[in-house]
Amino acid sequence: MAVVHWTARAEQDLEDILTYYFNEAGAHVAQSIYVRIRSSVQSLQQFPERTRMGRVAGTRECVVARLPFIVVIQIQDDHVTVLNVIHTARKYPA
């Protein structure tokens, strides 16, 4: 089972997303989005290879079901590092 580690940048991405949804749609929606993103990432503990190849060399991308977000990760041995959480409308990579 892989260990999942969130970088400071990924944590900030998630916080920015939740702040936006909290301000626009309320606490219930923000909480629902938080749970769905975290659940998607936690599932990578058992199946990190279920992700697609990333647009940046050395990365992979986990598409969050029913949400417009992609979690960018790196897989190394038994570690999954979450690098970014990006909106699908965002130009990535910059």
C-alpha positions in Angstrom: 0.0 0.0 0.0 1.4 3.4 -1.0 1.8 6.3 1.3 0.1 9.5 0.1 1.9 12.8 0.7 0.4 16.3 -0.2 2.8 19.0 -1.1 2.3 22.5 0.3 1.3 23.7 -3.2 -1.3 20.9 -3.5 -2.8 21.8 -0.1 -3.0 25.4 -1.2 -4.7 24.5 -4.4 -7.3 22.5 -2.4 -7.8 25.3 0.0 -8.3 27.8 -2.8 -10.9 25.5 -4.4 -12.8 25.1 -1.2 -12.7 28.8 -0.4 -14.2 29.5 -3.8 -17.0 27.0 -3.5 -17.7 28.0 0.1 -18.1 31.6 -1.0 -20.1 30.8 -4.1 -22.3 27.9 -3.0 -21.9 27.4 0.7 -20.4 25.1 3.3 -22.4 22.0 2.2 -21.1 22.1 -1.4 -17.5 22.9 -0.3 -17.6 19.9 2.1 -18.9 17.6 -0.6 -16.1 18.7 -2.9 -13.5 18.3 -0.2 -14.7 14.7 0.5 -14.8 13.7 -3.2 -11.3 15.1 -3.9 -9.8 13.5 -0.8 -11.5 10.2 -1.4 -10.1 10.1 -5.0 -6.6 10.8 -3.7 -6.9 8.2 -0.8 -7.9 5.6 -3.3 -4.5 6.0 -4.9 -3.0 4.2 -1.8 -4.1 0.9 -3.2 -4.3 1.6 -7.0 -1.8 4.5 -7.9 -1.4 3.2 -11.4 -5.1 3.7 -12.2 -4.2 7.2 -13.2 -3.4 8.4 -16.7 0.0 9.6 -18.0 0.6 13.2 -17.1 1.1 16.1 -19.5 4.3 16.9 -17.7 7.1 14.2 -17.8 7.3 12.1 -14.7 3.7 12.9 -13.6 0.4 11.1 -13.7 -3.1 12.6 -13.5 -6.1 11.4 -11.4 -9.4 12.7 -12.8 -11.8 13.4 -10.0 -15.1 11.8 -10.9 -18.0 14.2 -11.6 -15.9 17.2 -10.8 -13.9 19.5 -13.1 -10.6 18.7 -11.3 -7.5 16.8 -12.0 -5.0 15.8 -9.3 -1.4 15.8 -10.5 0.8 13.2 -8.8 4.1 11.5 -8.9 4.6 7.8 -8.1 7.9 6.7 -6.6 8.3 3.2 -5.1 5.6 3.1 -2.4 4.9 6.8 -2.2 2.4 8.9 -4.1 3.1 12.7 -4.0 0.2 15.0 -4.8 1.7 18.0 -6.6 -1.3 20.0 -7.7 -5.1 20.1 -7.9 -6.1 21.9 -11.1 -9.4 22.9 -12.7 -9.8 21.3 -16.1 -10.5 24.7 -17.6 -7.1 25.9 -16.5 -4.2 25.9 -19.0 -1.9 23.2 -17.7 1.0 23.2 -17.9 1.4 26.9 -18.0 
